[in-house]
Amino acid sequence: MTDNKSQTPKQLTIISGKGGTGKTTFTAAFAQLTKDKVMADCDVDAADLHLVLTPKIQKTEAFFGGRSPVVDLAHCTKCGVCTELCRYDAIHDGVVDAFACDNCGLCAHACPEKIITMEDVQSGDWFVSDTRFGPMVHAKLGIAEENSGKLVTMVRKEAMALAKEKALPWVIVDGPPGIGCPVTAALAGVSKVLIVTEPSLSGIHDMERVLALTEHFQIPAQVCINKYDIHLENTKQIETYCQQKGIEVVGKVPFHRGVIDAMVQGKTVIEREVPEVTPEIKRLWERVMGSGLHS
């Protein structure tokens, strides 16, 4: 008999290439429809999955994502070397402006008195929570903090560990927008990617960019066109592009005000059924979760 705890959970990452396409709406619906899973909100710069899933935090851990200069003011001679060399104008009389500082470490290296040290600083927090649809790992990056890619990696790592501990076969990742470091951290090593796009010029452009990223990492990708009926010509352009690239368009979901109303009420479109939208999202879920991921 196979030990489920010895099996590696599969990971589905839902991304968009840009913000505002409805990615979190789909992720929340998948959270309800998929029974055995851990949710991971990897949009750490602007997390919003918690607004729908209303998590109850069970565990909080500090995230240390970088190092910042700390000056021993008691022994600072105010020589001005650090001020002269800092290209960001972030240090004066031994006082570091945390918002201007780039944490490059030049001041610590150049200080003739060696009283500036680079020390680990807390950049945010990550959480393990319970939701009405199961466990969730999420995070909050501090204001103006960097290294969100490292925090995304931390969230995924903890979600995978939790899924394995509970013998759950799935981790569903709500990915960040764009194509930068956080997105790469949300994609690396996953089983499949679902790209949620919209029929706008920016939606098409960013879908093409994020598809190039999944192709680079050789990750199977599928596309869903949200609000497809707001511009049918652009929807046709997306379908043609995907056909040429051999990418399956697994769903076309119409625009409807009821989806917005559900989000405002903190409910998924499965809980607050929207007749024009909910059945299509259920079909989408079947196509994504049933195409080679059940094995």
N, C-alpha and C positions, 0 to 999 in steps of 0.2 A: 504494500500500500504506500502511495506517495505521501510524503510529509509536506503539507502546504507551506510550512514555515521555511522549508529549504528552497522553495521556489522564489525566483525573483519577480516581484510585481511588475506588470506592464504599466507603461506610462503613456497617457494621451495628453499632449499639450495643445491648448486652444489659443491661437494668436490671431492678430488682425493686421499687422503692418502699420496701423495707425489707430489713434484713439477714436472713440465714438461710433464704431461700427455695430456695437451690440454684443461684443465678445463675452462680456460678463453675464449678459442675459442668457446666452446659450450655455455658458459654464454652469450657471445656477440651475438651469433646467436639467443638464446632464447629471448634476449632483443629486437631484431628486430621482431621476430615472435609473441611475446605476446604483445597485443596492450594496455591493461589497467593494468599498473603495475608501481611500483617504483623499481629501481635497487639499490642494496646495495653491494658495494665492501668491503668485510670484510677481505680481505687479506691485513691487514693494515701494516704488516712488509715489504711487497714487492708488493704493489699494482700495477697492470698493466692493469686493465680493461679500465682505462682512455686513454690508448694508442690507443684503438679501438674506444671508444665512444666519444673521444675529448670533454669532458664536459666544459661548460661555467659556471664558479663558480658564484653563486648568493649570497651565504652566507658562511662566514668563522667563525668558533668558536674555541677557544683554548681548548685543552684537558689537564686537570690536573690529571695525573694518579698516582701520588705518592708524597712522602715528602722526602726532602733532608736536611742535616744539614747545618745551616748557623751560622757562627761564628761572634760574635761582637768583631772584632779585636781591637777596641779602649779599651776594658776592658779585653782582653786576657792577662794572666800573663805568658804565655809560660811555664806552669808547666810541660807539657809533658804527663799528664795522658791519654789524648785522643790518643796520638801517641803510647803510650805503650800498650793500650788495643785494638787498632784497628787491627784486624786480617788481614785486607786487605791492610795494609800499605798505607792508603788513606789520612792521615791527618798529616801534619808537620807544626809546628809553627803556628797553627791556620788556615792554608790554606788547603782546602779540594780539593782533586783530584776527580772531578766528575766522571771520567771514571773508577777509581779504587773503588770508594765508593759503598757499597752495600745498603746504606740507611737503615741500621739496627737500628740506633738510639742509639746505646750503648754510643757513645761519648757524646750525649746530656744528657743521664741519668747519666753518670759518672763525668761530668765536675764539679769540686768543686766550681767554680765561677758561675755556672749556666748561662753561656753566650753563650751556643750553643743551638739553637732551631731548631726544625724540622718544615720546612715550605713547603707549597704546591709549586710544580714546574711544569712548562708546559712541557708536554711530547710529544706533537704533536698538530695537528689540525684536525678538521673534517669539511666537506664541504657539502653543498647542491647545486647541479648543474642542469643545463638543458643540455640534449643531444638531438640528432636528433631522438632518440627513446623514449624520455620522461625523467622524473626526475630521479636523481641519488643521493644517499648519499654515500660519500666515505671519506677516511681519510689518513693521513700520520703520521706515528709514527717517532719521532726523532731518530737520530743515537744513538745506544746503550741504548735506553730507554726500560723500561719494562712495564708491565701491558697492553700488547696488548689485552689480554682477556677483560679487562674493556673497551678498545676502541672499540672492536668488538661489545660488548653489547651496547655501545652508538650509533654506526652506525645503528644497527638493530632497536633500540628503536626509533631513529629519522626517519628511513625509514618507520616504522610502523605508526608513527604519521602522516607523510606526506601522506601515502597511505589512511589513514582514513580521513584526512582533504580533500583530493581530491576525495574521494569516489571511490578509485581504489581497485579492489578486490585482487590484487597480490603484493607480494614483492618477487623478485627473488634475491637470495643472492649468490654472488661469494665468496665461502668459502676459508679459508686458507688451506695450506697443512698440513700433519701430523695428530696427534691425541691428541695434547696437549691442554692447556687451551684455546687458540684462537679458535680451532675447536669446543671444547665443547660449547663455547659462541656462535658460529655460528649455532649450532645444536639445542640447548635447546628450546623446544616448537614449532619447525617448523612442517608444515603439512606433508612434505615428503622430502627425500634426494635422489639426483641422484649422484651416485659415478661413476666418469670417471676413468677408469683404462687402462693399456696397457699390452700387453703380454710379459713383461719382468719379471725376478725373483723378482726384487724390486717392480715392479708394483703389482704382485700377493701378495707378503708379506704385502704390505701396504694396499691393498684392504681388505685383511682378517682382519687387525687390525682395520680399520675404520668401517668395517661391525660389528665387535664386539662392537664397540662404539655405533653405531646406535641401535644394539640389546639391549644393556644395558639401553639406554634411551627410548626403545620401540618406535622408530620412523620408519615408513615405508620407506624402501630403495629399490632402483632399481639400476642396474649396466649397464653401457655402456662400451664396449671395443673399445677404440680408437686405430687406426693403427693395427687392428686385424690381418692383413695379413703379418706383419713382422715376426711373429713366430706362425704358425698355431697350433703347438703342445701345446704351452703355452696358446693359446686362448681356445683350447679344455679343458685344465686343469681348466681355469677360469669358463667355462660353466659347467663343471662337479661339481665343488665346489659350485657354485651358485644353481645348481639343488638340490644338497644334502641339502643345507641350506634353500631351498624354496624361494630363491631370484630370481626375474625375471631379465633376461638379455634383456633389451629393445632395444638395438641397437649394431650393429657391424659396425664401420666406417673404411674404408680402409685408408691406408697412401697415401698421394698425395702431391707433391710439391706445387700444387696450393693453398693449405691451408696456407702454409708459405708465399707465395707471397701475399695473401690477407692480412695477419697480417702486413706484411712489409708496405703495402699501407694504413694501418689504416682502413681496411674494414672488414666486417663480411663475412663469406663464403656464406651468403645469398645475400649480395650486389654484391660481385664478385663471381658469380656462378662457382663452380667447379663441372662439371657434374658427376664425380666419387664419390663425397662426399656430395654435397648439398642436393640431394634428400633423402639420408639416414638420414641426420640431421633433415630434415623436418619430416620424419616419426618418428624419435626419439622423437621430440617435441610433435607430436600428441599422442604418446603412454604415455609419461610422463604427459602431461597436461590433457589428456583425461581420465586417469585411476583413477577415483574417486575424482578428484580435481575440477571438474566443478560444483559439487553439492554444 
